[in-house]
Amino acid sequence: MSEKKCVLILDSQLPPGILANAASVLSVSLGRFAPEMVGEDMVDQLGDTRKGITTIAIPILKGDGLLLRQLREALKPYEDSLIVVDVTGATRTTRSYAEYQQAMRETPIEQTEYLGIALYGDKKLVNKFSGNLGLLR
């Protein structure tokens, strides 16, 4: 079995609160599509149960809006091999998931603002798209 890797790539020009929210949204979605990333519940020294967390590191890498747009387009042919999740700026202007869906349907793709993209899959393939990006600090 191939070695798996997961990365989040975020627009480093966004304010900290928006960055944190984008990372959170992407992570929750990854948990849905890649439940094997989440470890089993565990018991601590006192016998209390602790919920499982991710079993692999998830580096958060930096990009900008242009890079994210270009990356999103470049990833389309690989969506059968990778889990690709994106979060767009429409999340900042819509108040419900139904409104978000409508905004995604109606916004021309060239006007879509990407806040972040999550990638999960074969390590070599994830590195192909993210290996040259620095860590968000």
C-alpha positions in Angstrom: 0.0 0.0 0.0 1.3 3.4 -0.9 2.2 6.0 1.8 -0.4 8.7 2.2 0.1 12.4 2.8 -2.2 15.3 3.6 -1.6 19.0 3.3 -3.6 22.2 3.6 -2.6 25.1 1.3 -4.0 28.4 2.4 -3.9 32.0 1.1 -1.3 33.4 3.5 -2.6 37.0 2.8 -5.8 36.3 4.6 -6.4 37.6 8.2 -5.6 35.0 11.0 -9.3 34.4 11.8 -10.2 33.6 8.2 -7.1 31.3 7.9 -8.1 29.4 11.0 -11.7 29.1 9.8 -10.6 27.9 6.3 -8.2 25.3 7.9 -11.1 24.1 10.2 -13.6 23.8 7.3 -11.1 21.8 5.2 -10.1 19.5 8.0 -13.7 18.6 8.9 -14.4 17.8 5.2 -11.2 15.7 5.0 -12.5 13.7 8.0 -15.6 12.9 6.1 -13.9 11.8 2.9 -10.8 10.2 4.6 -12.1 8.8 7.9 -9.0 6.5 8.1 -7.0 9.6 9.0 -8.8 9.8 12.4 -7.4 7.5 15.1 -9.4 5.4 17.6 -10.6 6.8 20.9 -8.1 6.3 23.7 -8.0 6.1 27.4 -5.8 8.4 29.5 -4.0 7.7 32.7 -7.1 8.4 34.8 -9.2 6.1 32.7 -11.1 8.9 30.9 -11.9 8.4 27.3 -10.3 10.8 24.8 -11.6 11.1 21.2 -9.3 10.1 18.5 -7.4 12.8 16.5 -5.6 12.7 13.2 -3.0 10.0 12.9 -0.9 11.8 10.4 0.7 15.2 10.3 -1.2 17.9 8.3 1.3 20.6 7.3 -0.3 23.9 6.5 1.4 25.5 3.5 1.2 29.0 2.2 0.1 30.2 -1.2 -1.9 33.1 -2.5 -5.1 33.5 -4.4 -3.5 33.2 -7.8 -1.6 30.1 -6.9 -4.7 28.5 -5.4 -6.8 29.2 -8.5 -4.1 27.7 -10.8 -3.6 24.8 -8.5 -7.3 24.0 -8.3 -7.5 23.9 -12.1 -4.3 21.7 -12.3 -5.8 19.2 -9.8 -8.9 18.5 -11.8 -7.4 15.6 -13.8 -6.2 14.0 -10.6 -9.4 14.0 -8.6 -9.8 10.2 -9.2 -6.4 9.7 -7.4 -6.5 12.4 -4.7 -9.1 13.8 -2.3 -9.3 17.5 -3.2 -11.3 19.8 -1.0 -11.5 23.5 -1.5 -13.1 26.4 0.4 -13.9 29.6 -1.4 -14.6 33.2 -0.5 -18.3 32.6 -0.9 -18.3 31.2 2.6 -17.6 34.8 3.8 -20.7 36.2 2.1 -23.3 33.5 2.4 -25.3 32.7 5.5 -26.3 29.1 4.8 -25.1 26.0 3.0 -27.9 26.5 0.4 -26.7 30.0 -0.3 -23.2 28.7 -0.6 -24.3 26.1 -3.1 -26.2 28.8 -5.1 -23.1 31.1 -5.1 -20.9 28.2 -6.3 -23.4 27.5 -9.2 -23.7 31.2 -10.2 -20.1 32.5 -9.8 -18.0 32.3 -12.9 -15.0 30.1 -12.2 -12.6 32.8 -13.2 -14.1 35.0 -10.4 -14.0 32.3 -7.7 -11.7 33.3 -4.8 -10.0 30.3 -3.1 -9.2 30.6 0.6 -7.6 27.1 0.7 -7.3 23.7 -0.7 -6.7 20.4 1.1 -5.0 17.4 -0.6 -4.9 13.8 0.6 -3.6 10.8 -1.2 -0.4 9.2 -2.4 2.6 11.0 -1.0 4.3 11.4 -4.4 1.3 12.9 -6.0 0.6 15.3 -3.1 4.2 16.3 -3.3 3.9 17.0 -7.0 1.5 19.8 -6.2 2.8 21.0 -2.9 6.4 20.1 -2.5 7.7 23.5 -3.5 5.5 25.4 -1.0 6.7 26.8 2.3 5.0 26.3 5.7 2.5 28.9 6.8 4.0 30.6 9.9 
